[in-house]
């Protein structure tokens, strides 16, 4: 880095010796930033690229806060909040987050879509995909699917299907060294070269998934030119149908560095300053590289028909409607689909999922067991308190709210049956009152 940064290197090195900066991002599906900060008792410290984000004071620990469990905010590295504003998803669009775990950018996309359109969140590693799913459920995303697929399999099945594709590429993680000692220990020239090869393959498949006129955003959290300017430059050289768009001039941001791009044609090198670099000595955060690639307009294939899943009927429909009549003021969705015992609401524009591996093909409403419907945690987290006939509201950080998050029952007399347990009016999960006891139905893995 000393050779690359030259005069800036001392400032860069000094930044790595300071404590890492933390930030939160408000879940605008549920709350805006100012009321959230007031609930948490925090000052506003806005980020230039993310109006729903705010820097946290040093030594602020919110991961176990009940409002975090309620999905009101995501704790995220400040620079990581720049990718989705640059992707700029619009309500009603089809968006693919191709390498989506643990879910920071996927939840950001979900909030920007405002419940309209399709969020397809993919993660090839099953364990990481379950973390992604848990974060999307906590977030209250209704229009999301979670797949566990290789990029090439998605490209074969869904060519040109998405309006915007995000590739938050697996990288050598040089921007994580201050936070993650393991990332520093595993770094090396071979790791950088291996990451670059993998990134080129992922970008190749991602390009097939973007519709004509659509957008492909490439992002890393590394400083390595081999994984940044060189990957993007090689992609542009091989794909003349894509162009690199000018990135925003956020305070503290810097352009891409064409002189770091290797032996690429001058015409390609000339465009690389349009990429965006966030350096830890110039802007809040650990460092990111972002490149916004536009596919040229052209003839589009015919519209992909929405998957017409079998309609819910018979005993399963009666069980579901009986539950809704007893516990809710209104049916939460239409277009329900029963897969085995699991009842889903499918997002608009959902293509036929046959042959692809999913953790969730839509919003999980619950399970049907013979003549009974058991509501899901995802159903509780995606509705507001006004949708429920019974709520038990708890104060933030009260002993009762912390006990509920530990999986313990609560004492509360009242009408028997399902009810929503809330904190400051926001859902935490299901309870079921029997006598004066509210049994805890929050999933054990969430405790």
ZITATA-V994858 format. One record per residue. RES is the residue in one letter. SS is DSSP state (~ for helix, > for strand, _ for the rest). D_CENTER is the distance of its C-alpha to the mean C-alpha in Angstrom with 1 decimal. Layout:
<<RES:SS:D_CENTER> <RES:SS:D_CENTER>>
//
This chain:
<<X:_:31.0> <X:~:34.4> <X:~:35.7> <X:~:32.6> <X:~:32.3> <X:~:36.0> <X:~:36.8> <X:~:33.2> <X:~:33.0> <X:~:34.6> <X:~:32.1> <X:~:29.2> <X:~:30.8> <X:~:31.5> <X:~:27.8> <X:~:26.9> <X:_:29.5> <X:_:28.0> <X:_:25.5> <X:_:21.8> <X:_:20.2> <X:_:17.5> <X:>:15.6> <X:>:13.6> <X:>:11.5> <X:>:12.7> <X:_:11.0> <X:_:13.1> <X:_:13.0> <X:_:15.3> <X:_:16.8> <X:_:17.5> <X:~:17.8> <X:~:21.6> <X:~:22.1> <X:~:19.4> <X:~:21.1> <X:~:24.4> <X:~:23.4> <X:~:22.5> <X:_:25.6> <X:_:23.9> <X:_:25.0> <X:_:23.0> <X:_:22.3> <X:>:20.3> <X:>:18.5> <X:_:20.0> <X:_:16.9> <X:>:14.7> <X:>:16.7> <X:>:14.4> <X:>:14.4> <X:>:17.4> <X:>:19.0> <X:_:20.2> <X:_:23.9> <X:_:24.9> <X:_:24.9> <X:_:22.5> <X:_:21.0> <X:_:18.7> <X:_:16.9> <X:_:19.5> <X:_:19.9> <X:~:20.0> <X:~:18.0> <X:~:15.1> <X:~:15.7> <X:_:16.0> <X:_:12.3> <X:_:13.7> <X:>:11.9> <X:>:9.5> <X:>:11.8> <X:>:10.9> <X:_:13.3> <X:~:14.6> <X:~:14.6> <X:~:11.0> <X:~:10.6> <X:~:12.8> <X:~:11.0> <X:~:9.3> <X:~:12.7> <X:~:14.5> <X:~:12.7> <X:_:13.7> <X:_:12.3> <X:_:14.9> <X:_:15.3> <X:_:16.8> <X:_:15.5> <X:>:14.2> <X:>:11.1> <X:>:10.3> <X:>:7.7> <X:_:10.5> <X:_:9.9> <X:_:6.3> <X:_:7.5> <X:_:7.3> <X:_:3.6> <X:~:4.2> <X:~:3.7> <X:~:1.6> <X:~:3.2> <X:~:5.3> <X:~:6.1> <X:~:6.8> <X:~:9.0> <X:~:10.6> <X:~:11.5> <X:_:13.3> <X:_:13.5> <X:_:15.3> <X:_:14.9> <X:>:12.8> <X:>:9.2> <X:>:9.9> <X:>:7.5> <X:>:10.1> <X:_:11.1> <X:_:14.9> <X:_:15.6> <X:~:16.0> <X:~:15.8> <X:~:12.5> <X:~:11.3> <X:~:12.6> <X:~:10.7> <X:~:7.4> <X:~:9.3> <X:~:10.6> <X:~:7.6> <X:~:6.8> <X:~:10.6> <X:~:11.1> <X:~:9.0> <X:_:11.5> <X:_:9.7> <X:_:12.8> <X:_:12.3> <X:>:9.8> <X:>:11.3> <X:>:10.6> <X:>:13.2> <X:_:14.8> <X:_:16.6> <X:_:18.2> <X:~:17.4> <X:~:21.1> <X:~:21.1> <X:~:18.5> <X:~:20.4> <X:~:23.6> <X:~:22.5> <X:_:20.5> <X:_:22.2> <X:_:21.6> <X:_:19.4> <X:>:16.4> <X:>:16.8> <X:>:14.1> <X:>:12.7> <X:>:10.5> <X:>:12.0> <X:>:10.7> <X:_:13.9> <X:_:15.2> <X:_:17.9> <X:_:20.7> <X:_:18.8> <X:~:21.7> <X:~:19.5> <X:~:18.9> <X:_:22.6> <X:_:23.1> <X:_:20.5> <X:_:20.9> <X:~:24.5> <X:~:23.7> <X:~:21.9> <X:~:25.2> <X:~:27.4> <X:_:25.9> <X:_:26.0> <X:_:28.9> <X:~:30.0> <X:~:29.6> <X:~:26.0> <X:~:25.3> <X:~:27.3> <X:~:25.5> <X:~:22.0> <X:~:23.4> <X:~:24.7> <X:~:21.5> <X:~:19.6> <X:~:22.4> <X:~:22.1> <X:~:18.4> <X:~:19.0> <X:~:22.0> <X:~:20.2> <X:~:17.4> <X:~:20.3> <X:~:21.6> <X:~:18.6> <X:>:18.8> <X:>:21.3> <X:>:24.3> <X:>:23.5> <X:>:19.8> <X:>:17.5> <X:>:16.2> <X:>:14.4> <X:>:15.2> <X:>:14.0> <X:>:15.3> <X:_:16.0> <X:_:19.6> <X:_:22.8> <X:_:24.6> <X:~:26.0> <X:~:26.3> <X:~:22.5> <X:_:22.0> <X:~:25.0> <X:~:26.6> <X:~:23.8> <X:~:23.2> <X:~:26.9> <X:~:27.7> <X:~:25.1> <X:~:26.8> <X:~:30.2> <X:~:29.4> <X:_:27.7> <X:_:29.9> <X:_:28.1> <X:>:25.2> <X:>:25.6> <X:>:23.9> <X:_:23.4> <X:_:24.3> <X:_:21.6> <X:_:21.9> <X:_:24.4> <X:_:22.4> <X:_:24.7> <X:_:24.7> <X:>:23.1> <X:>:25.3> <X:>:25.8> <X:_:25.5> <X:_:28.7> <X:~:30.7> <X:~:33.3> <X:~:30.8> <X:_:30.2> <X:_:33.1> <X:_:35.5> <X:_:33.7> <X:_:35.7> <X:~:36.4> <X:~:34.9> <X:~:31.5> <X:~:31.8> <X:_:32.7> <X:_:29.2> <X:~:27.2> <X:~:27.6> <X:~:25.2> <X:_:22.3> <X:>:20.9> <X:>:21.3> <X:>:20.3> <X:_:22.9> <X:_:23.1> <X:_:26.7> <X:_:25.9> <X:_:22.7> <X:_:20.6> <X:_:18.5> <X:_:19.0> <X:_:19.0> <X:>:17.0> <X:>:18.1> <X:>:16.8> <X:>:18.6> <X:>:18.2> <X:>:20.2> <X:>:21.7> <X:>:23.3> <X:_:26.7> <X:_:27.7> <X:_:29.7> <X:_:30.6> <X:_:27.8> <X:_:28.2> <X:_:28.8> <X:_:26.1> <X:_:24.4> <X:_:25.6> <X:_:23.3> <X:_:23.8> <X:_:26.6> <X:_:26.0> <X:_:29.1> <X:_:29.5> <X:_:29.6> <X:_:33.3> <X:~:36.0> <X:~:35.6> <X:~:31.8> <X:~:31.7> <X:~:34.3> <X:~:32.5> <X:~:29.3> <X:~:31.3> <X:~:33.4> <X:~:30.5> <X:~:29.1> <X:~:32.6> <X:~:33.0> <X:~:29.7> <X:>:28.1> <X:_:29.6> <X:_:28.1> <X:_:26.5> <X:_:22.7> <X:_:22.3> <X:_:24.4> <X:_:24.1> <X:>:23.9> <X:>:24.1> <X:>:25.7> <X:>:25.0> <X:_:27.4> <X:_:27.1> <X:>:23.5> <X:>:23.0> <X:>:20.0> <X:>:19.4> <X:_:18.5> <X:_:16.3> <X:_:18.5> <X:_:19.2> <X:_:18.3> <X:_:20.5> <X:_:22.6> <X:_:20.7> <X:_:23.9> <X:_:24.0> <X:_:20.3> <X:_:18.8> <X:>:16.3> <X:>:15.1> <X:>:14.6> <X:_:16.0> <X:_:15.0> <X:>:15.1> <X:>:17.3> <X:>:20.1> <X:>:22.3> <X:>:25.1> <X:>:28.7> <X:>:31.4> <X:_:34.7> <X:_:35.3> <X:>:32.6> <X:>:29.0> <X:>:26.7> <X:>:23.7> <X:_:20.2> <X:~:18.1> <X:~:15.4> <X:~:18.2> <X:~:19.1> <X:~:15.7> <X:~:15.2> <X:_:18.7> <X:_:20.4> <X:~:23.5> <X:~:25.9> <X:~:25.1> <X:>:26.7> <X:_:30.4> <X:_:30.4> <X:>:28.3> <X:>:29.0> <X:>:27.7> <X:>:27.6> <X:_:27.7> <X:_:25.0> <X:_:26.1> <X:_:29.1> <X:~:30.5> <X:~:29.7> <X:~:25.9> <X:~:25.8> <X:~:28.0> <X:~:25.8> <X:~:22.8> <X:_:25.2> <X:_:25.9> <X:_:29.3> <X:_:31.1> <X:>:32.1> <X:>:35.5> <X:_:35.7> <X:_:38.5> <X:_:38.0> <X:_:37.4> <X:_:36.6> <X:>:33.5> <X:>:29.7> <X:>:28.2> <X:>:25.0> <X:>:24.9> <X:>:23.3> <X:>:23.2> <X:_:24.3> <X:_:23.8> <X:>:20.1> <X:>:19.5> <X:>:19.6> <X:>:20.7> <X:>:23.8> <X:>:27.3> <X:>:30.5> <X:>:33.7> <X:>:36.8> <X:_:39.8> <X:_:38.8> <X:>:35.9> <X:>:32.2> <X:>:31.0> <X:>:27.5> <X:_:25.2> <X:_:21.9> <X:_:20.8> <X:~:22.5> <X:~:19.5> <X:~:17.8> <X:_:21.1>>
//
